[in-house]
């Protein structure tokens, strides 16, 4: 070899290193599940199936809360899936993966609220596991109801045709001319956004691109449409098309913001499902105004009679579909899990967000409290220790879990104070989305006056005033309260670690796609599986 030349590592050596890291990652998973079992907490799980160029994997992610109140995500399985993707095969492979991870074949008893998309094979395969739906995928199915309204389809066909034109015509009369128009209009020089069926919110993202680039497209039509050819001219958008596109962006923008926030895995999303979705549904009612709120433009509110009739009809279809999915047809056990998680959130424990919403009966508030109390009493509330008749009990026999020092109070108070100043860590895409921006301002209400009883931890928590700041870091808040309500905090750790969507699995699959690129497509399934364990389960 030439002096100083780079010699790449031997292929077999690399595979050996990856295999060693994968075994370390699997041991970390086993150790985590052993610790959770001793603490009496179930891990949460999300799963999906990934296929690419002849390779299929059953991807499973596990979620749990660490001692420092951080949500941890690990790869539970990346099992090669060479057979048909039937419900029976998914059930068997999921059980085998759980056994290998130190759990049990009884997934229902050892895993909390496994989440998957709404594909029929996943629903059938996980039917006996206490499965919850991926809330983001469910909302995207409702969005498709809006996008499939006949007049909206017609408008979007023109947008698809324009995007296809610039994808194929990249020369001076195509994409180059468009970029010149963008610069002339002082607009961002961005390529047209493609609508990809497998990407969440891509329909909205494409229409948002057209809203931003409207002046550039219209300038292109004036100066270059003749040279662009007949195929492009058949897709030119008229005044009504532009109005439909703009109002459609306004209809779907709250759902896109919500989707962005609910894909997070580093902060709790399960307790946000009901409050946020009820707010979204209320805002899409047939008699609700349409708010056009875009960056760097004045906010405009349209009364229903001012909305384009086709947009209003499509929004009403969207509203009816979401009401059916999330109110009238929502599985009782799934709703119960959402409700309990919601009441463990210090901003929603009063359940007042259902007020003034005609579709939700007022009795839901007492039902949610009853279900939360039943779960607390049957699963989480500590059982009283047997009393031994040994005469006077020494002062040192007090329970270690209820012993509170001045130092612990000071630490808890500091963390609680930091909670309001700590920024929630949402996914950053194009807009900064927070829970406060999704639900709007709130008025602080006094805590309910309860009868003077010997309170347990749940009673004391519910008696505390509800937090008015929707953007509080709820994990910091609960970390500060753990010394005060240790048993209730264990319950919170289980419910808050569970994701509301399967977005975390999609990120695993994104990494799998990069590992199975053109230069690695001949790699074995087991190599890809080991690579994922090595990448995500080790430091």
PyMOL commands that set and color helices and strands:
alter all, ss='L'
color gray80, all
select helices_A, chain A and resi 11-39+87-100+107-110+120-125+127-129+135-147+150-168+175-184+202-212+214-228+230-233+239-262+270-283+304-306+309-328+332-343+352-354+363-380+395-397+400-402+406-421+435-439+457-463+474-481+486-497+503-515+525-536
alter helices_A, ss='H'
color red, helices_A
select strands_A, chain A and resi 43-52+55-65+71-80+111-116+132-133+290-292+300-302
alter strands_A, ss='S'
color yellow, strands_A
deselect
rebuild
show_as cartoon
